[in-house]
């Protein structure tokens, strides 16, 4: 429900008098959510087969494994303190290779820590462990590079057993007050705003708009143009039961948008103007959506396409919806293109001190794996009661699929609605029950 706080006729700066209205509405909920604890994990013994070192890794590791420029002396990028070279072959590694790599990492860490503990071999007396701030920065970067390679290669490390986590039940309650204002100029332009406050009295969202025959321009707390038109699946539960029916649109924090609709076709475009240190400053930062909706044989049908590019990551989405009588179906598909895989870049020479050439680590490897997400929801309304079910699957190359599914019902009491839902969140059970109110 909405209640009018103020309806008045006021002078405005554009052309004269215009009607304006401010309304207020509210929602609240009380309920309980029970989440199953994570299952126990058995102990994993250390294996004897390891991952593979590729040519790029070998190039970098051999630089660290070569004897220091001055024999027996620890310097930046010269982490081998022995009298023998340490080299790595491409292909599957052995336990000895893993041990050697861990030793190179330890030597670099000891340089940073100002300690000789664990360092093999000797070093020239009175020589500073790390001479300059530039060297310390370089050593830290080199250690991080070697640790990344170790994580990729040492895939058979042992793991301790993990006990089952206990189930948890928490109370869920919330109040939200929503404000909305609208008006029309003498020239026919429509303007307005929306904002809300939670029970903490903290404003958490708001937007403003002006619209006319040209379309609608909005600013503030906006969803991306793709999310506005492609949408999400129908959820269950009083508080959403984890909201696993929603898709992770990367454009969800845009603050400038344009939209227009005509002849059953809607278009939306959004971007994020730089408004803080965390805002995107490089690459693209845009999202677009287009949707057609119309009547087909008594059923309302919608087809939508969306795309966004934030930095160098592209996301494409699409949805199809059908509603007829009390039955509603929604299908959504997402594809993230996280950019090309980044190969490990070999080291390059760089001189820090008179000790000679030190080796600077290159760019670490990154798979940048794409993720495909698909989902389907179905709802059926019968008088005051409705039932909903959904399923959603996330598929990433080389990673086990994540599956989410939920089922729930609502019963409208008139101003208050009883809601319950059960969700299987990738093998973790969530039960959500409560009563939602509207004012």
N, C-alpha and C positions, 0 to 999 in steps of 0.2 A: 504494500500500500504506500501511497504518497500523500502527504498532507501539505497544503499550501501555507507557507509562512507569510508571504507578502505578494500581493498583486497590485500593481500601481501603474500610473501613467506618469512618465518623467521626461524631462527635456534631455536630449542627448546632443553631443557635439556634431553629429553628422549632418542631419537635415531638419531636425525639429523634434516633435513629440513622438514617442513610440511606446508600445506596451511592453512591460517586462514582468517576469514572474520568477520567484525563488521558491523552491520546494525542498522539503526534508523528508527522508525516509530512513528506516533503520532495520537491521537484522541482528539476530542473536542466536546463540546455540549453547546447549549443555549436553554433555555426553561422555562416553568412555571409549578408549581405544586400547585394545590388547594386541601386543606384538610378540610373536614367537621368537624365542632366543635362537641365535645361530647354532647350527648343529656342531657337535664335537668333531675335531679333526685329529686323525690318528698321526702318530709320530712317523716321520719320514727319514729313513736312513740315508746316509750319504751314498751317492752312486759312484761309478767309475767311468761313465761315459759323459763327455762334455760336449758343449756346442762347438761351433766352428768359428775360426778366425778367418775373415776374408782378407783380400789383398790390401784394402785400405787400413784395416786394423793392424796388419803386419807391418806396414810402413811406419805407422805411428809408434807401435810398441818397440820396434827395433831401434828407434831413436832413443827411447828411454832405456833400452837394454844395453846400448853400446857403452863402453867404458867412458868415464868422464874425460873432458878435454885434457885435464891434468890428472895423471894416474892417481888413483886412490883418493881423489878429492870430491866431496859432494858439492855440486853447484846446481843451479836451476836447470832443469831438464836433463840432468845427468844423474839419474837416481840409482844407477848401478854402481855400487861401491866396491865391487869385487875386482879382481885382476883379469877376469874372463868376460868376454862378450856374452850377452844373453840375447838369443834370437828366437823368433817364433816362426813356425811353418804354417802355411795356410792349410785349412782343413780341420778335422776333429782334433781337439787338444787332449793332452794327457794330464794326469794329476801333477806331474812335475812342472808342466807349463803353468798350471793354476797357481802352484806354490811360488814360482818365480814372479808371476804377475803381482801376487799379493805382497811379495817382498819389495818390489819396485814401489808399490803404493805406500807401504810402511815407511820406506826411506824418504819419500816426499813428505809424508805427514810428520815425520820426525824433524825435518827441516823447519816446518811451520811451527812445531811445538817447542823448538829450541832444545831438543833432547837427542842424545845419541843412542838411547835405549833401542835395541832391536836392529840397529844399523850394522850390516856386515862390513868387514874391511876397516881400513884406517882413513884418516883425513888429516890434512896439514894443520898443525897446531896454530892457534890464534887467528884462524880464518873464520869470519862470521858465518853462522849457519845459513842465514839469508841476508845478503848485503843491503838490499834496498827494498822500498815499498813496492817498486815495480816487480822485483823478483818474487816477493811474497805473493803478489797477485797472480803472477805467472805460475808459481808452484801450485797454488790452490786450483787454478784452472786445469793444470796438467793432472793433478790427483783426481779431479772430477771426471776428466776424460778417461783415465784408466779405470776408475770405478764403474763407469758406464760400460766399458768393454768387458770388465769382469762380470757384471750382472748379465750381459748377453751370452757369455761363454760358460760361466759356472752354473749350469742349469740343474746340476744334480746335487746341490748343497743339501745338507740334512736340515730338518725342521722339527722343532719340538712339538709334542702333542698339545692341542688346544682343547680345553674343557668346554662343554656345552654352556652357552650363555643362558641365563634365566629368562623366562618370559616376563614381560612387563605390562602393567596396566596403568594408564595415566588418564586423568580427567582432562577433558577438552571443553573450554568455555570461551566465548568471545562476544563482544558487542561492537557493531560498526554503525556509525551514523553517516549517512550520505547526504550531501547537499548538491543541488542542481539549480542552475539558473538559465533562463532563456529569454530572448527578446527579439523583436523585429523592427528594423529601421523603416522610415517612411519610404525608402527606396526599395524595400523588399528583401534586404539582406537579413539573414538570421544569425544570431550570435548567442553564445552561451558558455557555460562552464560546468564541470563536475568535480567534486572533491569529497574526501571522506576522512573521518577520524575514528580511531579505534578506542577501546575502553581505557587505554593509557593516556588518552587526550593528545596523542601524537598524530599529526596529519601524515598519512602514508601514501597518498596518491591524489592526483589532480590533473585536469587538462582543460584547455580552453579551445574554442573553435569559432569560426565565422564561415558562413556558407551562403551560396546563392546559385544562380544558373550556371556559374563557372565550376561548381563543385564545392568541396568542403576542405578548408585548411585548418589543421589542428596542431596544437603544441602542448607539451607537458609529458605526463607519464603515459606513453603509448606502447601498444604492442606493434610489432613489425607489420608491414603491409601483407606479407605472406601469411602470418598467423591470423590476422584479422579476417581473411577470406577463406583460407584452407581449414583452419580450426583444429579442434581436438575431439577425442572420443568422449562419450558420456561416462561420467564417473559414478561411484557408489559411496554410501556412507554419509554420516552427518558431517564429518570434517574432511572427507575425501579419501580416507584410508590410505594415506601416502601419496595420493594424486598420481598414481602410476598410469592413469589413462591419458596424461598429458605428454606432449612431445616437447623436446628441448629445443625450441626455436632460438637460434643464436641472435635473432633480431629483437628480442623481447624488451629491450630497454631503449627504444628510439624516442626522440622528443620532438620531431617535426614530421608531419604527414599531410598528404593530399589524397582525397578520395572523390569519386564521382560514380553515379549510377544512371543508366539509361537503357530502356528497352530490355530489361532483365539482365543486363550485363553490368557488373561492378568492377571498378579498378581502384587499387590502393597502392601508394608509394610512400615510403618513410625513410628517414635517415636520422642520424644522431649528431647534432652539432656538438663540437668539443665543449664540454662543460665540467671537466675535472681531470685529475691526473690519470684516471683509469680509462678515459675515453680513447677510442681508436684514433690515432694520429697518422697512421700510415696505411696504405692500401685502400680498398673500398670500404664503405660502410652504408650500404643501401639494402632495401628489401622491397619487393614488388609482389602484388597478388592480383589475380583476375578471376572472376567467378560469374558463371551463368546459372540462373535459376528460373524455372518456369513450370507450367502444368503439363503433365503428360498422362492422359487417360485417367484423370482424377487424382493422380499422385503428384506431389511437389518434388521436383528433382533439382539437385544442385551439383555442378561440376566446377572445381576450382583448381588453379595452378598457382604455385608460389615459388619464388627464388630469392635468395639473399646472398650477399658477399660481404663478410666482415674480415678485414685484413686480407689474407690470401686464402681464406676458407670459404668455399661455396656450398650452399645448401639448397637443394631442390625438394619441393613437396607438392603433393596433389591430394585431393579428396573427392569423394562422391557420396552424396546423401540422397535418401529417399524417405518420404513420409507420406503416409496414407491412413486416414482414420486415426487410430491410436497407436499405430506402428511407426517406428522411426529407425532407420539404419544409417550408419556412418562408417565409411572406410577411409583410412588415411595412410599415406606412404611418404617416408622421408629418406633422402640420400644425402650424406655429407661427403663432400670431396675435400679432404684435408690437405690437398696439395701433393706434389710429387714426393716420393721417398727421398730423404737426404742421405747421401752416401757419406761415409767418414772421409774427411779431407785430411790428407797427409800433413806432416809437420813441415815448417819452414824455418830457415835459419834466422836467428836474431841474437845480437851481441848485447849482453848486459854489463859485463866487466872485462877486465884485461885478461881474464882466465881463458877467453876464447869464445868460440861460437856456442851458444846455447840453443836448444831446439824448442820452438813454440808449437804447442799442440794445435791441430786444426779443428774443424767443426765436427762435433759428435754425430754419429749416425742417428737417424730418426725414421721409423717406418711410415709414419703419417697414414695409418690405416683408415680406410673409409668405413663408415657405419651405415647400414641400411636398417630402417625401422618401419614396420608395418603393423596396422591394427584395425580392428573391427569392433563396433559396438551396436547393440540392438536394445531398443526400449519399447515397452508396450504399456499404454495407459488405459485403465478400466475404472471409470468414474473417479473416486477419490484415491484409488490405489494405482501405482505403477511399478513395473519391474524392469531392471536394467542388467545387462551383462556385457562384458568387454574382454578382449584379449589383445595383447601387444607383444611383439617380439623384436629384440635388438640383435642384429647380426653384424659382427666385426670380423674381418679376415684374421684367421689364426687365433681367435678367441672364442670360447664357448658361448653359444647364444644365451641371451637373457630373456626369460619368458615371464610375462605378467598377465594375470587374468582376475576378473572380479565379477561378483554377482550381488545384487542388492534390491531392496524395495523401499518405497515411500508410501506414506498414508497421510493424506491431507485432512487435518482436523478443522480447517478454517482459521487461517492466521498462524497456526502452528502445524508443523509437519513432522511426523515420526519417520526417521530414516535409519536404516541398518544396511551394513555391507560386509562382505567377506572377500578378501583379496589374497591370492597366492602371488607374492612378490618374489619371483625367482627362488621358489622353494622356502620362503619365509611367510608364514601365515599372519594376516592382520585382520582383526575383527573390530568394526566401528559401529557404535550404536548411540543414538541421541535424538534430541528434539530440537528442531530449528524454528525460530520465530521470525515473523516479519511485522513491521509497524508502518 
